[in-house]
Amino acid sequence: MFDYFIIATATNQRQSNAIAEEIRVLMKRESTRRRNIEGKDSEWILGDYGDIVLHIFTEEAREQYDLERLWADAKKVDWQSFRTDSH
């Protein structure tokens, strides 16, 4: 089980991989290591960080799989309230 489910969109596979790598680096900096990653060569990358599951889709794949509809009853979290930087 997990506590957070994050869905992100990238314009292409190259950008998806860049996002996945940047998140890996940022999470490692916070002492959270990725347990597993799947789909690095596909339109849907899944990153398992234990309590956090990250989904990075291309626009087409996000529309096709429509996880927002499947998880419509899940509590939504204002992720911007967790930001620690000034950007």
N, CA, C and O atoms as a GROMACS GRO file, in nm:
protein
  348
    1MET      N    1   0.083  -0.116   0.000
    1MET     CA    2   0.000   0.000   0.000
    1MET      C    3   0.089   0.125   0.000
    1MET      O    4   0.208   0.118   0.030
    2PHE      N    5   0.030   0.234  -0.033
    2PHE     CA    6   0.103   0.360  -0.041
    2PHE      C    7   0.018   0.472   0.014
    2PHE      O    8  -0.104   0.459   0.027
    3ASP      N    9   0.081   0.584   0.047
    3ASP     CA   10   0.010   0.700   0.100
    3ASP      C   11  -0.021   0.804  -0.007
    3ASP      O   12  -0.123   0.872   0.000
    4TYR      N   13   0.068   0.815  -0.105
    4TYR     CA   14   0.051   0.916  -0.209
    4TYR      C   15   0.066   0.853  -0.347
    4TYR      O   16   0.145   0.761  -0.367
    5PHE      N   17  -0.010   0.905  -0.439
    5PHE     CA   18  -0.018   0.857  -0.577
    5PHE      C   19  -0.003   0.982  -0.663
    5PHE      O   20  -0.092   1.067  -0.665
    6ILE      N   21   0.107   0.994  -0.733
    6ILE     CA   22   0.135   1.115  -0.811
    6ILE      C   23   0.125   1.083  -0.960
    6ILE      O   24   0.181   0.984  -1.007
    7ILE      N   25   0.053   1.168  -1.032
    7ILE     CA   26   0.038   1.151  -1.176
    7ILE      C   27   0.096   1.275  -1.244
    7ILE      O   28   0.056   1.388  -1.213
    8ALA      N   29   0.190   1.255  -1.334
    8ALA     CA   30   0.253   1.365  -1.407
    8ALA      C   31   0.247   1.338  -1.556
    8ALA      O   32   0.234   1.223  -1.599
    9THR      N   33   0.258   1.445  -1.634
    9THR     CA   34   0.254   1.433  -1.780
    9THR      C   35   0.380   1.492  -1.840
    9THR      O   36   0.426   1.599  -1.799
   10ALA      N   37   0.435   1.423  -1.937
   10ALA     CA   38   0.550   1.471  -2.013
   10ALA      C   39   0.512   1.476  -2.161
   10ALA      O   40   0.419   1.406  -2.203
   11THR      N   41   0.582   1.556  -2.237
   11THR     CA   42   0.547   1.569  -2.378
   11THR      C   43   0.601   1.454  -2.463
   11THR      O   44   0.551   1.430  -2.573
   12ASN      N   45   0.702   1.382  -2.412
   12ASN     CA   46   0.757   1.269  -2.486
   12ASN      C   47   0.835   1.177  -2.391
   12ASN      O   48   0.851   1.209  -2.273
   13GLN      N   49   0.883   1.065  -2.442
   13GLN     CA   50   0.954   0.967  -2.358
   13GLN      C   51   1.084   1.023  -2.303
   13GLN      O   52   1.121   0.994  -2.189
   14ARG      N   53   1.152   1.102  -2.382
   14ARG     CA   54   1.279   1.160  -2.336
   14ARG      C   55   1.255   1.249  -2.213
   14ARG      O   56   1.329   1.242  -2.116
   15GLN      N   57   1.149   1.332  -2.220
   15GLN     CA   58   1.117   1.417  -2.107
   15GLN      C   59   1.070   1.333  -1.988
   15GLN      O   60   1.103   1.365  -1.873
   16SER      N   61   0.995   1.227  -2.013
   16SER     CA   62   0.953   1.136  -1.905
   16SER      C   63   1.073   1.080  -1.830
   16SER      O   64   1.074   1.078  -1.707
   17ASN      N   65   1.173   1.036  -1.904
   17ASN     CA   66   1.293   0.981  -1.840
   17ASN      C   67   1.369   1.089  -1.762
   17ASN      O   68   1.423   1.061  -1.655
   18ALA      N   69   1.373   1.210  -1.815
   18ALA     CA   70   1.440   1.320  -1.745
   18ALA      C   71   1.367   1.353  -1.615
   18ALA      O   72   1.431   1.376  -1.513
   19ILE      N   73   1.235   1.355  -1.619
   19ILE     CA   74   1.157   1.380  -1.498
   19ILE      C   75   1.182   1.270  -1.395
   19ILE      O   76   1.205   1.298  -1.278
   20ALA      N   77   1.176   1.145  -1.439
   20ALA     CA   78   1.199   1.031  -1.349
   20ALA      C   79   1.337   1.039  -1.284
   20ALA      O   80   1.351   1.013  -1.165
   21GLU      N   81   1.438   1.075  -1.361
   21GLU     CA   82   1.574   1.085  -1.308
   21GLU      C   83   1.586   1.200  -1.209
   21GLU      O   84   1.650   1.186  -1.105
   22GLU      N   85   1.528   1.314  -1.240
   22GLU     CA   86   1.534   1.429  -1.150
   22GLU      C   87   1.463   1.398  -1.018
   22GLU      O   88   1.511   1.436  -0.911
   23ILE      N   89   1.351   1.331  -1.025
   23ILE     CA   90   1.280   1.293  -0.903
   23ILE      C   91   1.363   1.195  -0.822
   23ILE      O   92   1.368   1.204  -0.699
   24ARG      N   93   1.429   1.100  -0.890
   24ARG     CA   94   1.516   1.006  -0.819
   24ARG      C   95   1.624   1.081  -0.742
   24ARG      O   96   1.650   1.050  -0.626
   25VAL      N   97   1.687   1.179  -0.806
   25VAL     CA   98   1.793   1.258  -0.742
   25VAL      C   99   1.738   1.336  -0.623
   25VAL      O  100   1.798   1.337  -0.516
   26LEU      N  101   1.624   1.403  -0.642
   26LEU     CA  102   1.565   1.482  -0.533
   26LEU      C  103   1.522   1.396  -0.416
   26LEU      O  104   1.542   1.433  -0.300
   27MET      N  105   1.464   1.281  -0.445
   27MET     CA  106   1.421   1.192  -0.338
   27MET      C  107   1.541   1.133  -0.264
   27MET      O  108   1.538   1.117  -0.142
   28LYS      N  109   1.646   1.100  -0.337
   28LYS     CA  110   1.768   1.050  -0.273
   28LYS      C  111   1.826   1.154  -0.179
   28LYS      O  112   1.874   1.121  -0.071
   29ARG      N  113   1.820   1.280  -0.221
   29ARG     CA  114   1.868   1.391  -0.138
   29ARG      C  115   1.789   1.397  -0.006
   29ARG      O  116   1.843   1.440   0.096
   30GLU      N  117   1.664   1.356  -0.010
   30GLU     CA  118   1.578   1.354   0.110
   30GLU      C  119   1.584   1.218   0.180
   30GLU      O  120   1.502   1.189   0.267
   31SER      N  121   1.682   1.136   0.142
   31SER     CA  122   1.702   1.002   0.201
   31SER      C  123   1.590   0.904   0.170
   31SER      O  124   1.566   0.811   0.247
   32THR      N  125   1.521   0.925   0.059
   32THR     CA  126   1.419   0.831   0.013
   32THR      C  127   1.468   0.771  -0.119
   32THR      O  128   1.483   0.843  -0.218
   33ARG      N  129   1.490   0.645  -0.119
   33ARG     CA  130   1.541   0.578  -0.240
   33ARG      C  131   1.428   0.511  -0.316
   33ARG      O  132   1.332   0.461  -0.258
   34ARG      N  133   1.443   0.510  -0.446
   34ARG     CA  134   1.346   0.442  -0.531
   34ARG      C  135   1.363   0.292  -0.514
   34ARG      O  136   1.474   0.240  -0.524
   35ARG      N  137   1.254   0.224  -0.489
   35ARG     CA  138   1.256   0.078  -0.474
   35ARG      C  139   1.258   0.009  -0.608
   35ARG      O  140   1.324  -0.094  -0.626
   36ASN      N  141   1.184   0.065  -0.703
   36ASN     CA  142   1.172   0.002  -0.834
   36ASN      C  143   1.126   0.106  -0.935
   36ASN      O  144   1.065   0.207  -0.900
   37ILE      N  145   1.156   0.079  -1.061
   37ILE     CA  146   1.106   0.162  -1.170
   37ILE      C  147   1.069   0.068  -1.284
   37ILE      O  148   1.138  -0.030  -1.312
   38GLU      N  149   0.959   0.099  -1.349
   38GLU     CA  150   0.914   0.020  -1.463
   38GLU      C  151   0.877   0.113  -1.577
   38GLU      O  152   0.832   0.225  -1.555
   39GLY      N  153   0.896   0.066  -1.699
   39GLY     CA  154   0.850   0.138  -1.817
   39GLY      C  155   0.940   0.248  -1.868
   39GLY      O  156   0.892   0.338  -1.937
   40LYS      N  157   1.069   0.243  -1.837
   40LYS     CA  158   1.157   0.351  -1.882
   40LYS      C  159   1.161   0.367  -2.033
   40LYS      O  160   1.196   0.475  -2.082
   41ASP      N  161   1.126   0.266  -2.107
   41ASP     CA  162   1.124   0.274  -2.253
   41ASP      C  163   0.981   0.272  -2.307
   41ASP      O  164   0.957   0.222  -2.417
   42SER      N  165   0.888   0.325  -2.229
   42SER     CA  166   0.748   0.324  -2.272
   42SER      C  167   0.685   0.461  -2.248
   42SER      O  168   0.752   0.556  -2.208
   43GLU      N  169   0.557   0.468  -2.274
   43GLU     CA  170   0.484   0.594  -2.256
   43GLU      C  171   0.433   0.610  -2.113
   43GLU      O  172   0.367   0.710  -2.082
   44TRP      N  173   0.461   0.514  -2.025
   44TRP     CA  174   0.416   0.519  -1.886
   44TRP      C  175   0.529   0.468  -1.798
   44TRP      O  176   0.562   0.350  -1.800
   45ILE      N  177   0.587   0.558  -1.719
   45ILE     CA  178   0.691   0.521  -1.623
   45ILE      C  179   0.628   0.516  -1.485
   45ILE      O  180   0.556   0.608  -1.445
   46LEU      N  181   0.656   0.409  -1.413
   46LEU     CA  182   0.606   0.394  -1.277
   46LEU      C  183   0.727   0.387  -1.184
   46LEU      O  184   0.814   0.301  -1.200
   47GLY      N  185   0.731   0.476  -1.087
   47GLY     CA  186   0.838   0.477  -0.988
   47GLY      C  187   0.781   0.444  -0.851
   47GLY      O  188   0.685   0.507  -0.806
   48ASP      N  189   0.840   0.346  -0.783
   48ASP     CA  190   0.795   0.304  -0.651
   48ASP      C  191   0.892   0.359  -0.547
   48ASP      O  192   1.008   0.320  -0.542
   49TYR      N  193   0.842   0.450  -0.463
   49TYR     CA  194   0.921   0.509  -0.356
   49TYR      C  195   0.865   0.468  -0.219
   49TYR      O  196   0.878   0.543  -0.122
   50GLY      N  197   0.805   0.352  -0.212
   50GLY     CA  198   0.748   0.306  -0.086
   50GLY      C  199   0.611   0.365  -0.064
   50GLY      O  200   0.512   0.316  -0.118
   51ASP      N  201   0.604   0.469   0.017
   51ASP     CA  202   0.476   0.534   0.046
   51ASP      C  203   0.426   0.622  -0.068
   51ASP      O  204   0.312   0.669  -0.066
   52ILE      N  205   0.511   0.644  -0.167
   52ILE     CA  206   0.476   0.728  -0.282
   52ILE      C  207   0.490   0.645  -0.410
   52ILE      O  208   0.593   0.582  -0.433
   53VAL      N  209   0.386   0.647  -0.492
   53VAL     CA  210   0.391   0.582  -0.623
   53VAL      C  211   0.379   0.693  -0.727
   53VAL      O  212   0.284   0.771  -0.726
   54LEU      N  213   0.475   0.700  -0.816
   54LEU     CA  214   0.483   0.804  -0.917
   54LEU      C  215   0.451   0.747  -1.054
   54LEU      O  216   0.509   0.646  -1.095
   55HIS      N  217   0.360   0.812  -1.126
   55HIS     CA  218   0.326   0.775  -1.262
   55HIS      C  219   0.360   0.893  -1.352
   55HIS      O  220   0.312   1.004  -1.330
   56ILE      N  221   0.442   0.870  -1.453
   56ILE     CA  222   0.474   0.973  -1.551
   56ILE      C  223   0.426   0.921  -1.687
   56ILE      O  224   0.474   0.819  -1.737
   57PHE      N  225   0.333   0.993  -1.745
   57PHE     CA  226   0.273   0.954  -1.872
   57PHE      C  227   0.308   1.053  -1.982
   57PHE      O  228   0.335   1.170  -1.955
   58THR      N  229   0.308   1.004  -2.106
   58THR     CA  230   0.298   1.097  -2.217
   58THR      C  231   0.152   1.144  -2.219
   58THR      O  232   0.066   1.082  -2.156
   59GLU      N  233   0.125   1.251  -2.290
   59GLU     CA  234  -0.012   1.304  -2.293
   59GLU      C  235  -0.111   1.200  -2.343
   59GLU      O  236  -0.221   1.185  -2.289
   60GLU      N  237  -0.072   1.128  -2.448
   60GLU     CA  238  -0.162   1.028  -2.507
   60GLU      C  239  -0.190   0.913  -2.410
   60GLU      O  240  -0.304   0.869  -2.396
   61ALA      N  241  -0.086   0.866  -2.343
   61ALA     CA  242  -0.103   0.754  -2.250
   61ALA      C  243  -0.186   0.796  -2.129
   61ALA      O  244  -0.267   0.718  -2.079
   62ARG      N  245  -0.165   0.919  -2.081
   62ARG     CA  246  -0.243   0.966  -1.966
   62ARG      C  247  -0.392   0.969  -2.001
   62ARG      O  248  -0.476   0.930  -1.920
   63GLU      N  249  -0.422   1.016  -2.120
   63GLU     CA  250  -0.562   1.019  -2.164
   63GLU      C  251  -0.617   0.877  -2.180
   63GLU      O  252  -0.731   0.850  -2.141
   64GLN      N  253  -0.537   0.787  -2.236
   64GLN     CA  254  -0.582   0.649  -2.259
   64GLN      C  255  -0.610   0.576  -2.128
   64GLN      O  256  -0.715   0.513  -2.115
   65TYR      N  257  -0.519   0.582  -2.032
   65TYR     CA  258  -0.535   0.505  -1.909
   65TYR      C  259  -0.625   0.574  -1.807
   65TYR      O  260  -0.685   0.507  -1.723
   66ASP      N  261  -0.635   0.705  -1.811
   66ASP     CA  262  -0.730   0.784  -1.732
   66ASP      C  263  -0.734   0.742  -1.584
   66ASP      O  264  -0.840   0.709  -1.531
   67LEU      N  265  -0.617   0.744  -1.520
   67LEU     CA  266  -0.610   0.705  -1.379
   67LEU      C  267  -0.691   0.797  -1.289
   67LEU      O  268  -0.738   0.755  -1.183
   68GLU      N  269  -0.706   0.922  -1.329
   68GLU     CA  270  -0.787   1.015  -1.249
   68GLU      C  271  -0.930   0.964  -1.233
   68GLU      O  272  -0.991   0.979  -1.127
   69ARG      N  273  -0.984   0.905  -1.338
   69ARG     CA  274  -1.118   0.850  -1.331
   69ARG      C  275  -1.120   0.728  -1.240
   69ARG      O  276  -1.212   0.712  -1.158
   70LEU      N  277  -1.021   0.641  -1.253
   70LEU     CA  278  -1.016   0.520  -1.171
   70LEU      C  279  -0.998   0.552  -1.022
   70LEU      O  280  -1.048   0.479  -0.937
   71TRP      N  281  -0.927   0.660  -0.992
   71TRP     CA  282  -0.901   0.699  -0.854
   71TRP      C  283  -0.979   0.824  -0.815
   71TRP      O  284  -0.936   0.900  -0.728
   72ALA      N  285  -1.094   0.846  -0.878
   72ALA     CA  286  -1.172   0.968  -0.856
   72ALA      C  287  -1.213   0.988  -0.710
   72ALA      O  288  -1.230   1.102  -0.667
   73ASP      N  289  -1.228   0.882  -0.635
   73ASP     CA  290  -1.272   0.896  -0.496
   73ASP      C  291  -1.155   0.916  -0.398
   73ASP      O  292  -1.178   0.930  -0.278
   74ALA      N  293  -1.033   0.919  -0.448
   74ALA     CA  294  -0.916   0.940  -0.362
   74ALA      C  295  -0.909   1.086  -0.317
   74ALA      O  296  -0.948   1.177  -0.391
   75LYS      N  297  -0.859   1.107  -0.197
   75LYS     CA  298  -0.842   1.243  -0.145
   75LYS      C  299  -0.732   1.314  -0.225
   75LYS      O  300  -0.625   1.258  -0.248
   76LYS      N  301  -0.760   1.436  -0.266
   76LYS     CA  302  -0.662   1.515  -0.340
   76LYS      C  303  -0.581   1.599  -0.241
   76LYS      O  304  -0.635   1.651  -0.144
   77VAL      N  305  -0.451   1.611  -0.268
   77VAL     CA  306  -0.360   1.686  -0.182
   77VAL      C  307  -0.307   1.806  -0.259
   77VAL      O  308  -0.270   1.793  -0.376
   78ASP      N  309  -0.304   1.921  -0.194
   78ASP     CA  310  -0.246   2.041  -0.255
   78ASP      C  311  -0.094   2.030  -0.247
   78ASP      O  312  -0.034   2.070  -0.147
   79TRP      N  313  -0.033   1.976  -0.351
   79TRP     CA  314   0.111   1.950  -0.350
   79TRP      C  315   0.192   2.079  -0.336
   79TRP      O  316   0.303   2.076  -0.284
   80GLN      N  317   0.139   2.190  -0.382
   80GLN     CA  318   0.215   2.315  -0.374
   80GLN      C  319   0.235   2.360  -0.230
   80GLN      O  320   0.328   2.436  -0.201
   81SER      N  321   0.150   2.316  -0.139
   81SER     CA  322   0.166   2.353   0.002
   81SER      C  323   0.289   2.284   0.064
   81SER      O  324   0.334   2.323   0.171
   82PHE      N  325   0.342   2.181  -0.003
   82PHE     CA  326   0.459   2.110   0.046
   82PHE      C  327   0.590   2.167  -0.005
   82PHE      O  328   0.697   2.126   0.040
   83ARG      N  329   0.583   2.259  -0.098
   83ARG     CA  330   0.706   2.316  -0.154
   83ARG      C  331   0.787   2.387  -0.048
   83ARG      O  332   0.733   2.457   0.037
   84THR      N  333   0.920   2.368  -0.053
   84THR     CA  334   1.007   2.431   0.045
   84THR      C  335   1.094   2.539  -0.017
   84THR      O  336   1.156   2.618   0.055
   85ASP      N  337   1.099   2.544  -0.149
   85ASP     CA  338   1.181   2.647  -0.213
   85ASP      C  339   1.095   2.770  -0.244
   85ASP      O  340   0.974   2.769  -0.222
   86SER      N  341   1.156   2.874  -0.293
   86SER     CA  342   1.084   2.999  -0.316
   86SER      C  343   1.040   3.015  -0.461
   86SER      O  344   0.996   3.123  -0.499
   87HIS      N  345   1.049   2.909  -0.544
   87HIS     CA  346   1.011   2.920  -0.686
   87HIS      C  347   0.863   2.911  -0.703
   87HIS      O  348   0.814   2.919  -0.815
   0.00000   0.00000   0.00000
